[in-house]
Amino acid sequence: MALGKVIGLDASASWNPAIAVIPSYINNFDDGEDTTFIWISTESNGDMQPTIDNETYYKVRKINNKEVAVERTATTAGYDKASTTATITISVARDDEHGYAEMTRTITIGPSTYAGNISNIPEDISQCTPAQIQTVLNAGVADSYFTNGVGSSTSAIKLNGTVGAKTFTNDTNFCAYVLGFNHNNSAHTGVIETADASGNAKNSIHFSLSRRKTKASGDANVRGDIAFVDSKLYTTGSDAAFRMNLTNSNSGGWKMSYMRTVICPQFYSAIDASWRSYIKPVKKWTDNVGGATDTAANVTATEDYIFLMAEFEIFGARSYANSSEKNYQQRYAYYTNNAEASARIRGADSAVSNATAGSVALGAAVHWWERSPTKGSFWTDRANDYFYSVAFLQLHIEALEYAGLLVTDTCGFVPNFVMAAD
């Protein structure tokens, strides 16, 4: 028999006085593999013995006092591996020396007893379909299952539709990369960005859109981290484009901005349904009033399917945003793990040429919008204009945050989304 995948070991865990079965979710067998393992974690030193209720298709054996092997034995044509399950009972004898009573714990195993067989799913997230990613999230183990971790990219995401002044036509040049797992679900008391109906944190992955890295001619030096740009780049106006607002005001903050109410929903609709159907709403805390006053009460939550990152989520520090935003936010692991300036450079997703921008090449570093409204005016000759923060990082030189663009200017658009357990 082939050796099955070993999953779920947590040697540091201990439960007193109960028995913990690891993995705690229902285990499944890989196709073609006939052995899987279960670890038992308890502080009791009582003798552990396993029994099983379905010896026709499975057998169980004790390896030591903390480990059980389960073997799939049936190979006949009549064996329905899609529905045949077994219940294992783990019994731990009384431990008088340490004061533990006799304990029992049951776990049901089988190929389909858990809603999704994660053991058949690639551990490289780039090889997974959205449905497979969702299955791992539902199992509650995405952060430990995907071996590539933060910064790893998904398979292609097709875009089709018009967003502002930019039109995508079945474009498969893009993917998403992992900004963080379970982001901001425990960083601050009362702040859970992805929660179930009871308010408990759900297993989640936060993604940022990216350009697929290819070896095509002329594409070798294009960065994966991109900002979408359109033909209106760096122009001022009130027509459809990647602008924060259509008038020079940040009144209403992120919540009421043109970017959130028009551009982000258009982009959501442009994402192919094979991905879009798995995107979950996320609560994001931002200054949703705007204006020049740095007021804590202005920071409230919105529910977003597509969102821009806030200043603190990128830089881990506050310079221009409402000083209370950071109390409800967490820096993304992608930027914490890659603290150098180059990690925050965004390259244009396409070449742009106009009178204001000049000639901007594919992959050239561009300004890109954050969702944080700035507090106060930063240009003395525009005392009545208030802005949104913009990230602009000089390629290979240094990281700078720039607060000088008007809200009616057009710069890079960096959309982000979340997948979470159902």
WORAJO-V692512 format. One line per field, one symbol per residue. psi: psi as a letter, one per 30 degrees, with the letter a starting at -180 (. if undefined). burial: 1 if it has 9 or more other C-alpha atoms within 8 Angstrom, else 0. Layout:
psi->???
burial->???
This chain:
psi->kkklkjlgkiffkkkkglkkkkkflkllkkkfkgklkkkkjlfkglkkkklkfifefllkkkeafgkkkkkjfkglffjjfffkllkkkjkklkieeghklkllklkkllfgfkikjffgkkfjffgkleeeeeeeeffggeffejfeakfllalkjkkjlkjcgkkkjhjgglalljelkhkhggekkfjjejlafggkkkklkklkklkkjlglkggegklejlkklafgkglkaglkailelflikgkfaeegleeefeeeeeeeffkkffeeffklkkkkkljgeaafkikeffjlkljkeklllleefefglkeflkffeffglkkkeefefifleffgkkkkflkkjleefbjjlkfkklkkklfjkljlkfjfghfgkklkkkkkkkkgdlkkkkgfklfflkakjjkllkklk.
burial->00010000000000100011111001111100111111111101010111010100111101001111111110000010001111111111111000010111101111111100111000111011010111111111110001010111111111111111110100111111111111111001001111100000111111111111000000010111111111111110000011111101110111111111101111111111001101111111111111110001011101011111111111110101111111011111111100001101111111111100100111111111111111101000000011111111110001101110111111111111111110
